[in-house]
Amino acid sequence: MIPLRKLVRGLGAACLAAAAAALPGTAAFADPAPTVDEMYRALGVDSSVGAAYVVVVDTSSSMESGDAYAQVRSALPRFVRALAPQDRIAVVTFDTSASVLVPLGKPPQSISLPAADGDNTDFGVALEKAVEQLEHADDLKVGGIVLLSDGDLDAPDDKRYCDLDQPGWAALRDRVSALEKSMTVTGYGLDLHAGRQNHTRCGTAQADQGKPAVGVEKVLHAVFPPERVEMQSPGTNALSAVLDQAKSSTRAAKATALLREDAGAVVEATATAGDAPLDLAAAGEVPVTVTLRSTARHVTDVAVTNLAVEVSGLPATVTGLPAETHLRPGQPVTVTGRLAWPQRHTRGFTAGTVDVPGELRVTGTVSSPWTEVVRQRLGYADFALGAIRSTPAAVHGRYAQAADPLRWAMVVLPVLVALAVIAWLLLRRYPPMRGVLYVKLVGEEGAGRYTRLWGWRRRRRLADLVGVPGTLVVRPAPGGALHVTVNRRAGGDLPDPERSGTTGAVPNTPTEHRLIRVGVGVRHFPQGRPDGAVDESPRAAAVPGPATPAAADRPSWSRSR
């Protein structure tokens, strides 16, 4: 733990601290980085947060050999008088055994130490009594044990603590670890006669003699974690210094315990722009109110910078918010800005009233002038506040919309163009039929009939064309060819296997082509009837084929499927 400045002594300093502590949470910091004492006063460290001290004093006879015991008698009362009203103190004296001279409680008016005439220095039983006192400080979160001695561990008859390898020390460490779950405990030590080269005795056997000496520092490290041990070097005013060090470090521990409750504290924020819908048909603006509240309980100066309100769903922005706002615990702060929007286009596909939903969300940066002081002076390296926790607020706009023919044109025109392209591609692949089809029974004397072709499907009864039951269906094929399907019904003069419908193709060429299916012959004339006639009534008189003069020029059609 980082040592802090010594306590300001004197009645004037005490009165100043009491006056400042009377107004917790109201300190105003002129400097962005407050001093440690200013922060302590704002936190009410000395007025509202208590600590438990246990001063452990060696009363072995060696303490009277110099002026060590006289120093303790003189410094201890001053230390007690400097304690805060909420602090608690206990005094344990020890030599061969230990006893509680002052049980843990409010600072007494006076303390009378016994004579120092003991024989041994049993640190184990002394620390056991000290830990026991702290275990009864249920409501205090910070504690310290101050060990004052001029000797080394000397308890040959105490098998639990005669040297650091004995089981009593492990049990003592476990009790301190359990205590750390509810209290921050630090061990402070001063070896009043450091530098001796004595040896530790454990029992009377020769094998137990001559172990290295165990002084105050080793004893504390045997019980506390290394980061929880603070030693004061011997010298002039060393005793007062270690007591001041214990007091100063304990104040820092008090402040840290409070600040841990505020680590990650957020700023709750809401933004409102009224309940009436915004008229988006024309440009305008309305006031927007932002309410900020710090959830920190102890940090009395929380700063919010880069404050902004994000607007989603609406074409609007918020301006006019302050660049920096300071918050105190339990005191909401309200700031105002302006929510402005441009004119909204009022033409669409359909006419009517349009509602536009939106949402307001507050953003910003949360910090405190305390942060660097806490990290550097108190050693709380990872201390930091949280962020803004915004509650989204609904906002909505409204405008009247008129139908816009141009919008419809922008949608319909591309569709029509696409349909035209598709139709063009289909026409290229499947062009409409043209010309005439000449139909005749194969092997039958007499002329056949013509049927005109157009469109994409032509269906005729064979009875109307050649006088037999059945149908003839003609459809265009890819590339301008024709699909011709002939279906002869029962009752004709063909065997049963030849009565089923069959399909054939007539290629697309400028000249005539013929196709025979189930005894029916067809000839395609793309340019129309050879004789140039246009009448193609199915019930008209038979019209001869394209060439009538000579039999040799007529096509010879044989029966075929």
C-alpha positions as semicolon CSV with decimal commas, in nm:
position;residue;x (nm);y (nm);z (nm)
1;M;0,000;0,000;0,000
2;I;0,137;0,345;-0,088
3;P;0,221;0,555;0,225
4;L;0,034;0,886;0,236
5;R;0,126;1,222;0,388
6;K;0,137;1,245;0,765
7;L;-0,168;1,361;0,953
8;V;-0,200;1,731;0,997
9;R;-0,153;1,778;1,365
10;G;-0,293;2,046;1,588
11;L;-0,628;2,170;1,697
12;G;-0,667;2,403;1,397
13;A;-0,624;2,120;1,148
14;A;-0,865;1,898;1,341
15;C;-1,129;2,173;1,345
16;L;-1,087;2,232;0,973
17;A;-1,130;1,862;0,899
18;A;-1,441;1,843;1,118
19;A;-1,596;2,146;0,949
20;A;-1,531;2,007;0,603
21;A;-1,660;1,666;0,702
22;A;-1,987;1,821;0,820
23;L;-2,087;1,873;0,457
24;P;-2,020;1,540;0,285
25;G;-2,066;1,539;-0,088
26;T;-2,084;1,919;-0,127
27;A;-1,719;2,001;-0,194
28;A;-1,662;2,207;-0,508
29;F;-1,330;2,147;-0,673
30;A;-1,174;2,453;-0,832
31;D;-0,887;2,240;-0,958
32;P;-0,986;1,951;-1,189
33;A;-0,761;1,725;-0,979
34;P;-0,847;1,757;-0,608
35;T;-0,595;1,693;-0,333
36;V;-0,614;1,377;-0,126
37;D;-0,737;1,565;0,179
38;E;-1,009;1,735;-0,026
39;M;-1,119;1,395;-0,150
40;Y;-1,114;1,253;0,203
41;R;-1,334;1,538;0,324
42;A;-1,577;1,491;0,036
43;L;-1,596;1,119;0,113
44;G;-1,639;1,183;0,483
45;V;-1,353;0,943;0,560
46;D;-1,290;1,079;0,909
47;S;-1,651;1,146;1,004
48;S;-1,855;0,863;0,859
49;V;-1,617;0,572;0,798
50;G;-1,459;0,391;1,089
51;A;-1,148;0,174;1,115
52;A;-1,034;-0,078;1,376
53;Y;-0,682;-0,044;1,520
54;V;-0,512;-0,295;1,746
55;V;-0,184;-0,171;1,898
56;V;0,030;-0,461;2,021
57;V;0,297;-0,351;2,275
58;D;0,591;-0,563;2,391
59;T;0,617;-0,553;2,773
60;S;0,923;-0,774;2,811
61;S;1,194;-0,636;3,039
62;S;1,420;-0,549;2,748
63;M;1,185;-0,264;2,656
64;E;1,294;-0,082;2,974
65;S;1,666;-0,115;2,897
66;G;1,660;0,195;2,676
67;D;1,403;0,460;2,605
68;A;1,183;0,238;2,384
69;Y;0,908;0,190;2,640
70;A;0,911;0,558;2,733
71;Q;0,858;0,644;2,366
72;V;0,559;0,409;2,351
73;R;0,408;0,561;2,668
74;S;0,442;0,908;2,517
75;A;0,331;0,842;2,155
76;L;0,036;0,610;2,217
77;P;-0,193;0,872;2,381
78;R;-0,125;1,118;2,094
79;F;-0,218;0,847;1,845
80;V;-0,544;0,774;2,027
81;R;-0,640;1,142;2,041
82;A;-0,589;1,175;1,661
83;L;-0,837;0,900;1,581
84;A;-1,166;0,984;1,410
85;P;-1,489;0,956;1,613
86;Q;-1,594;0,652;1,413
87;D;-1,264;0,466;1,472
88;R;-1,220;0,186;1,722
89;I;-0,902;0,088;1,908
90;A;-0,777;-0,202;2,117
91;V;-0,444;-0,238;2,303
92;V;-0,278;-0,576;2,357
93;T;0,031;-0,621;2,577
94;F;0,250;-0,929;2,569
95;D;0,567;-1,097;2,685
96;T;0,550;-1,467;2,780
97;S;0,173;-1,442;2,750
98;A;-0,067;-1,182;2,608
99;S;-0,357;-0,989;2,755
100;V;-0,609;-0,736;2,623
101;L;-0,540;-0,411;2,806
102;V;-0,810;-0,213;2,618
103;P;-1,084;-0,410;2,439
104;L;-1,185;-0,290;2,094
105;G;-1,410;0,010;2,133
106;K;-1,425;0,386;2,116
107;P;-1,096;0,567;2,183
108;P;-1,049;0,594;2,562
109;Q;-0,966;0,917;2,738
110;S;-0,637;0,772;2,865
111;I;-0,429;0,455;2,845
112;S;-0,204;0,333;3,129
113;L;0,055;0,078;3,014
114;P;0,177;-0,181;3,267
115;A;0,539;-0,219;3,373
116;A;0,766;-0,389;3,123
117;D;0,904;-0,676;3,329
118;G;0,824;-0,989;3,129
119;D;1,071;-1,264;3,046
120;N;0,997;-1,372;2,687
121;T;0,867;-1,229;2,358
122;D;0,586;-1,451;2,229
123;F;0,466;-1,278;1,913
124;G;0,227;-1,562;1,832
125;V;0,000;-1,527;2,134
126;A;0,006;-1,146;2,092
127;L;-0,107;-1,158;1,728
128;E;-0,365;-1,421;1,816
129;K;-0,523;-1,179;2,064
130;A;-0,505;-0,896;1,811
131;V;-0,678;-1,096;1,537
132;E;-0,943;-1,201;1,787
133;Q;-1,021;-0,834;1,853
134;L;-1,061;-0,761;1,480
135;E;-1,290;-1,059;1,441
136;H;-1,538;-0,878;1,666
137;A;-1,537;-0,559;1,454
138;D;-1,831;-0,672;1,244
139;D;-1,939;-0,337;1,103
140;L;-1,594;-0,202;1,013
141;K;-1,435;-0,261;0,672
142;V;-1,077;-0,145;0,746
143;G;-0,842;-0,266;1,016
144;G;-0,477;-0,252;1,116
145;I;-0,248;-0,425;1,365
146;V;0,046;-0,213;1,488
147;L;0,324;-0,428;1,637
148;L;0,579;-0,248;1,858
149;S;0,874;-0,449;1,997
150;D;1,246;-0,433;2,051
151;G;1,304;-0,807;2,053
152;D;1,301;-1,122;1,844
153;L;1,069;-1,418;1,873
154;D;1,153;-1,585;2,203
155;A;0,892;-1,835;2,323
156;P;1,075;-2,162;2,393
157;D;0,789;-2,308;2,594
158;D;0,513;-2,231;2,340
159;K;0,511;-2,523;2,098
160;R;0,256;-2,347;1,873
161;Y;0,465;-2,034;1,811
162;C;0,825;-2,099;1,922
163;D;0,941;-2,073;1,561
164;L;0,777;-2,001;1,227
165;D;0,764;-2,370;1,132
166;Q;0,518;-2,449;1,407
167;P;0,148;-2,513;1,320
168;G;0,019;-2,215;1,514
169;W;0,147;-1,970;1,251
170;A;-0,037;-2,148;0,969
171;A;-0,360;-2,137;1,172
172;L;-0,303;-1,765;1,235
173;R;-0,257;-1,701;0,861
174;D;-0,584;-1,881;0,792
175;R;-0,769;-1,662;1,040
176;V;-0,630;-1,345;0,878
177;S;-0,730;-1,474;0,532
178;A;-1,083;-1,538;0,655
179;L;-1,091;-1,190;0,806
180;E;-0,987;-1,038;0,471
181;K;-1,320;-1,148;0,318
182;S;-1,501;-0,875;0,511
183;M;-1,221;-0,636;0,611
184;T;-0,902;-0,493;0,464
185;V;-0,636;-0,568;0,727
186;T;-0,278;-0,437;0,722
187;G;0,011;-0,517;0,953
188;Y;0,233;-0,224;1,062
189;G;0,559;-0,285;1,242
190;L;0,849;-0,109;1,415
191;D;1,154;-0,295;1,542
192;L;1,276;-0,059;1,813
193;H;1,617;-0,229;1,834
194;A;1,671;-0,372;1,486
195;G;2,007;-0,517;1,391
196;R;2,053;-0,772;1,669
197;Q;2,189;-1,118;1,584
198;N;2,005;-1,327;1,842
199;H;1,873;-1,676;1,785
200;T;1,532;-1,827;1,823
201;R;1,483;-2,094;2,085
202;C;1,221;-2,362;2,053
203;G;1,226;-2,604;2,347
204;T;1,528;-2,707;2,555
205;A;1,675;-2,980;2,335
206;Q;2,012;-2,905;2,178
207;A;1,870;-2,967;1,827
208;D;1,619;-2,689;1,882
209;Q;1,879;-2,423;1,959
210;G;2,050;-2,175;1,727
211;K;1,782;-2,112;1,465
212;P;1,802;-1,768;1,292
213;A;1,641;-1,480;1,478
214;V;1,284;-1,384;1,387
215;G;1,212;-1,013;1,430
216;V;0,905;-0,797;1,386
217;E;0,917;-0,787;1,005
218;K;0,947;-1,165;0,963
219;V;0,665;-1,219;1,210
220;L;0,432;-0,988;1,018
221;H;0,519;-1,152;0,686
222;A;0,440;-1,488;0,844
223;V;0,083;-1,372;0,907
224;F;-0,005;-1,112;0,641
225;P;0,033;-1,112;0,262
226;P;0,341;-0,916;0,146
227;E;0,132;-0,628;0,012
228;R;-0,034;-0,595;0,353
229;V;0,286;-0,539;0,554
230;E;0,432;-0,191;0,616
231;M;0,748;-0,149;0,819
232;Q;0,894;0,169;0,964
233;S;1,273;0,204;0,975
234;P;1,425;0,273;1,319
235;G;1,540;0,627;1,388
236;T;1,442;0,952;1,547
237;N;1,064;0,978;1,588
238;A;1,028;0,631;1,434
239;L;0,755;0,538;1,681
240;S;0,546;0,844;1,595
241;A;0,613;0,780;1,229
242;V;0,483;0,424;1,235
243;L;0,168;0,532;1,418
244;D;0,118;0,816;1,167
245;Q;0,183;0,573;0,884
246;A;-0,080;0,337;1,019
247;K;-0,329;0,621;1,048
248;S;-0,255;0,759;0,701
249;S;-0,266;0,422;0,528
250;T;-0,585;0,332;0,709
251;R;-0,749;0,653;0,586
252;A;-0,647;0,555;0,234
253;A;-0,792;0,209;0,289
254;K;-1,117;0,366;0,413
255;A;-1,139;0,579;0,098
256;T;-1,059;0,281;-0,123
257;A;-1,330;0,073;0,043
258;L;-1,585;0,345;-0,035
259;L;-1,462;0,396;-0,389
260;R;-1,488;0,026;-0,467
261;E;-1,863;0,066;-0,430
262;D;-1,854;0,330;-0,707
263;A;-1,629;0,144;-0,949
264;G;-1,818;0,111;-1,276
265;A;-2,095;0,347;-1,161
266;V;-2,298;0,468;-1,459
267;V;-2,485;0,784;-1,544
268;E;-2,852;0,722;-1,615
269;A;-2,984;0,940;-1,895
270;T;-3,317;1,008;-2,066
271;A;-3,416;1,250;-2,341
272;T;-3,767;1,377;-2,418
273;A;-3,903;1,602;-2,691
274;G;-4,268;1,623;-2,585
275;D;-4,564;1,403;-2,674
276;A;-4,696;1,591;-2,977
277;P;-4,596;1,453;-3,318
278;L;-4,343;1,658;-3,514
279;D;-4,481;1,830;-3,823
280;L;-4,237;1,715;-4,086
281;A;-4,418;1,883;-4,375
282;A;-4,207;2,193;-4,308
283;A;-3,869;2,254;-4,144
284;G;-3,887;2,322;-3,769
285;E;-3,745;2,259;-3,424
286;V;-3,863;2,183;-3,070
287;P;-3,688;2,182;-2,730
288;V;-3,538;1,853;-2,613
289;T;-3,475;1,787;-2,243
290;V;-3,196;1,559;-2,122
291;T;-3,196;1,437;-1,760
292;L;-2,872;1,295;-1,614
293;R;-2,831;1,116;-1,280
294;S;-2,511;0,964;-1,139
295;T;-2,543;0,626;-0,968
296;A;-2,216;0,684;-0,779
297;R;-2,277;0,703;-0,405
298;H;-1,947;0,856;-0,294
299;V;-1,774;1,025;-0,589
300;T;-1,905;1,377;-0,557
301;D;-1,777;1,509;-0,890
302;V;-1,881;1,309;-1,196
303;A;-1,826;1,482;-1,530
304;V;-2,019;1,409;-1,851
305;T;-1,851;1,536;-2,167
306;N;-1,928;1,497;-2,538
307;L;-2,297;1,491;-2,448
308;A;-2,516;1,418;-2,752
309;V;-2,856;1,280;-2,843
310;E;-2,874;1,036;-3,131
311;V;-3,198;1,039;-3,332
312;S;-3,285;0,722;-3,519
313;G;-3,574;0,685;-3,765
314;L;-3,618;1,057;-3,823
315;P;-3,413;1,304;-4,034
316;A;-3,342;1,520;-3,728
317;T;-3,046;1,634;-3,519
318;V;-3,006;1,767;-3,163
319;T;-2,786;2,071;-3,097
320;G;-2,725;2,318;-2,817
321;L;-2,629;2,072;-2,540
322;P;-2,355;2,183;-2,294
323;A;-2,000;2,066;-2,358
324;E;-1,956;1,948;-1,998
325;T;-2,191;1,873;-1,710
326;H;-2,099;1,786;-1,349
327;L;-2,311;1,559;-1,131
328;R;-2,330;1,486;-0,761
329;P;-2,476;1,179;-0,590
330;G;-2,855;1,176;-0,578
331;Q;-2,892;1,507;-0,761
332;P;-3,034;1,476;-1,115
333;V;-2,930;1,748;-1,359
334;T;-3,148;1,861;-1,651
335;V;-3,005;2,026;-1,961
336;T;-3,184;2,138;-2,277
337;G;-3,109;2,145;-2,648
338;R;-3,292;2,187;-2,977
339;L;-3,429;1,906;-3,194
340;A;-3,435;2,035;-3,553
341;W;-3,541;1,876;-3,882
342;P;-3,553;1,979;-4,251
343;Q;-3,864;1,982;-4,467
344;R;-3,982;1,634;-4,557
345;H;-4,088;1,554;-4,915
346;T;-4,465;1,517;-4,915
347;R;-4,528;1,321;-5,236
348;G;-4,537;0,943;-5,261
349;F;-4,711;0,655;-5,434
350;T;-5,038;0,707;-5,249
351;A;-5,208;0,999;-5,083
352;G;-5,266;1,009;-4,707
353;T;-5,111;1,085;-4,367
354;V;-4,775;0,920;-4,291
355;D;-4,645;0,857;-3,936
356;V;-4,268;0,825;-3,897
357;P;-4,154;0,658;-3,571
358;G;-3,819;0,750;-3,417
359;E;-3,611;0,709;-3,103
360;L;-3,388;0,933;-2,889
361;R;-3,079;0,790;-2,721
362;V;-2,828;0,984;-2,508
363;T;-2,454;0,932;-2,553
364;G;-2,147;1,086;-2,393
365;T;-1,827;1,024;-2,196
366;V;-1,830;0,973;-1,818
367;S;-1,522;1,064;-1,614
368;S;-1,419;1,225;-1,286
369;P;-1,138;1,455;-1,169
370;W;-1,090;1,201;-0,891
371;T;-0,978;0,917;-1,116
372;E;-0,607;0,999;-1,146
373;V;-0,580;1,088;-0,776
374;V;-0,736;0,757;-0,678
375;R;-0,508;0,563;-0,910
376;Q;-0,183;0,740;-0,828
377;R;-0,220;0,845;-0,464
378;L;-0,437;0,566;-0,325
379;G;-0,288;0,287;-0,536
380;Y;-0,628;0,182;-0,673
381;A;-0,487;0,138;-1,023
382;D;-0,794;0,005;-1,204
383;F;-1,048;0,249;-1,062
384;A;-1,283;0,384;-1,328
385;L;-1,642;0,491;-1,360
386;G;-1,883;0,337;-1,607
387;A;-2,058;0,486;-1,910
388;I;-2,391;0,649;-1,987
389;R;-2,688;0,414;-1,956
390;S;-2,954;0,569;-2,175
391;T;-3,323;0,480;-2,166
392;P;-3,452;0,509;-2,525
393;A;-3,738;0,755;-2,567
394;A;-3,992;0,737;-2,848
395;V;-4,051;1,032;-3,079
396;H;-4,255;1,041;-3,396
397;G;-4,324;1,274;-3,687
398;R;-4,619;1,314;-3,921
399;Y;-4,679;1,464;-4,263
400;A;-4,952;1,465;-4,533
401;Q;-4,849;1,288;-4,853
402;A;-4,987;1,340;-5,206
403;A;-4,977;1,083;-5,485
404;D;-4,687;1,138;-5,725
405;P;-4,737;1,018;-6,087
406;L;-4,367;1,048;-6,151
407;R;-4,295;0,785;-5,887
408;W;-4,539;0,547;-6,054
409;A;-4,379;0,619;-6,392
410;M;-4,036;0,544;-6,248
411;V;-4,161;0,203;-6,135
412;V;-4,397;0,108;-6,420
413;L;-4,175;0,214;-6,710
414;P;-3,888;-0,023;-6,626
415;V;-4,141;-0,304;-6,586
416;L;-4,291;-0,234;-6,927
417;V;-3,948;-0,220;-7,087
418;A;-3,858;-0,553;-6,927
419;L;-4,181;-0,711;-7,051
420;A;-4,117;-0,574;-7,399
421;V;-3,768;-0,724;-7,404
422;I;-3,902;-1,060;-7,288
423;A;-4,174;-1,050;-7,555
424;W;-3,920;-0,962;-7,821
425;L;-3,697;-1,251;-7,719
426;L;-3,993;-1,492;-7,724
427;L;-4,101;-1,369;-8,065
428;R;-3,756;-1,427;-8,199
429;R;-3,754;-1,780;-8,068
430;Y;-4,120;-1,858;-8,131
431;P;-4,237;-1,633;-8,418
432;P;-4,608;-1,646;-8,509
433;M;-4,709;-1,893;-8,783
434;R;-4,766;-1,768;-9,136
435;G;-4,865;-1,902;-9,472
436;V;-5,103;-2,194;-9,530
437;L;-5,103;-2,564;-9,460
438;Y;-5,225;-2,806;-9,730
439;V;-5,383;-3,121;-9,581
440;K;-5,462;-3,440;-9,778
441;L;-5,517;-3,808;-9,710
442;V;-5,230;-4,012;-9,849
443;G;-5,332;-4,251;-10,123
444;E;-5,671;-4,090;-10,170
445;E;-5,771;-3,943;-10,501
446;G;-5,883;-3,589;-10,515
447;A;-5,757;-3,263;-10,388
448;G;-5,699;-3,175;-10,024
449;R;-5,788;-2,867;-9,831
450;Y;-5,594;-2,553;-9,734
451;T;-5,599;-2,405;-9,385
452;R;-5,454;-2,068;-9,309
453;L;-5,191;-2,033;-9,031
454;W;-5,158;-1,743;-8,787
455;G;-5,079;-1,682;-8,421
456;W;-4,916;-1,946;-8,203
457;R;-5,169;-2,231;-8,219
458;R;-5,403;-2,358;-8,489
459;R;-5,641;-2,649;-8,429
460;R;-5,864;-2,797;-8,701
461;R;-6,091;-3,097;-8,726
462;L;-5,977;-3,352;-8,980
463;A;-6,339;-3,406;-9,076
464;D;-6,353;-3,047;-9,207
465;L;-6,029;-3,086;-9,397
466;V;-6,011;-3,443;-9,529
467;G;-6,340;-3,598;-9,416
468;V;-6,206;-3,839;-9,153
469;P;-6,241;-3,827;-8,770
470;G;-5,955;-3,667;-8,573
471;T;-5,775;-3,340;-8,512
472;L;-5,481;-3,151;-8,648
473;V;-5,291;-2,911;-8,420
474;V;-5,019;-2,679;-8,546
475;R;-4,786;-2,476;-8,316
476;P;-4,470;-2,275;-8,381
477;A;-4,136;-2,434;-8,293
478;P;-3,798;-2,269;-8,217
479;G;-3,637;-2,105;-8,514
480;G;-3,963;-2,062;-8,707
481;A;-4,035;-2,434;-8,759
482;L;-4,378;-2,589;-8,708
483;H;-4,492;-2,865;-8,473
484;V;-4,771;-3,062;-8,642
485;T;-4,973;-3,311;-8,436
486;V;-5,217;-3,546;-8,617
487;N;-5,460;-3,757;-8,414
488;R;-5,670;-4,017;-8,602
489;R;-5,973;-4,135;-8,405
490;A;-6,130;-4,482;-8,401
491;G;-6,349;-4,564;-8,692
492;G;-6,095;-4,480;-8,957
493;D;-5,949;-4,722;-9,204
494;L;-5,613;-4,759;-9,027
495;P;-5,508;-5,039;-8,793
496;D;-5,530;-4,958;-8,419
497;P;-5,153;-4,895;-8,371
498;E;-5,169;-4,624;-8,635
499;R;-5,456;-4,435;-8,480
500;S;-5,260;-4,269;-8,200
501;G;-5,158;-3,906;-8,229
502;T;-4,810;-3,838;-8,359
503;T;-4,605;-3,521;-8,386
504;G;-4,365;-3,411;-8,652
505;A;-4,170;-3,096;-8,735
506;V;-4,171;-2,886;-9,049
507;P;-3,850;-2,679;-9,076
508;N;-3,852;-2,308;-9,130
509;T;-3,736;-2,244;-9,486
510;P;-3,865;-2,015;-9,761
511;T;-3,979;-2,314;-9,968
512;E;-4,262;-2,556;-9,915
513;H;-4,216;-2,875;-9,711
514;R;-4,429;-3,180;-9,659
515;L;-4,488;-3,417;-9,367
516;I;-4,682;-3,743;-9,348
517;R;-4,830;-3,867;-9,019
518;V;-5,079;-4,158;-8,969
519;G;-5,193;-4,140;-9,328
520;V;-5,234;-3,766;-9,339
521;G;-5,001;-3,557;-9,547
522;V;-4,941;-3,191;-9,485
523;R;-4,753;-2,936;-9,690
524;H;-4,653;-2,592;-9,563
525;F;-4,652;-2,295;-9,797
526;P;-4,488;-2,006;-9,607
527;Q;-4,576;-1,751;-9,872
528;G;-4,946;-1,845;-9,898
529;R;-5,147;-2,054;-10,147
530;P;-4,974;-2,120;-10,475
531;D;-5,272;-1,991;-10,672
532;G;-5,281;-1,670;-10,472
533;A;-5,637;-1,730;-10,344
534;V;-5,728;-1,613;-9,992
535;D;-6,049;-1,808;-9,924
536;E;-5,976;-2,094;-9,689
537;S;-6,321;-2,174;-9,559
538;P;-6,317;-2,535;-9,438
539;R;-6,647;-2,607;-9,606
540;A;-6,554;-2,449;-9,941
541;A;-6,505;-2,664;-10,249
542;A;-6,185;-2,855;-10,270
543;V;-5,901;-2,655;-10,410
544;P;-5,632;-2,844;-10,599
545;G;-5,272;-2,841;-10,487
546;P;-5,004;-2,606;-10,600
547;A;-4,942;-2,771;-10,936
548;T;-5,225;-2,933;-11,137
549;P;-5,105;-2,963;-11,500
550;A;-4,912;-3,288;-11,512
551;A;-4,928;-3,595;-11,296
552;A;-4,552;-3,623;-11,308
553;D;-4,524;-3,292;-11,129
554;R;-4,749;-3,397;-10,838
555;P;-4,583;-3,527;-10,518
556;S;-4,612;-3,898;-10,463
557;W;-4,734;-3,950;-10,101
558;S;-4,731;-4,300;-9,969
559;R;-4,892;-4,423;-9,646
560;S;-4,658;-4,351;-9,355
561;R;-4,663;-4,275;-8,988
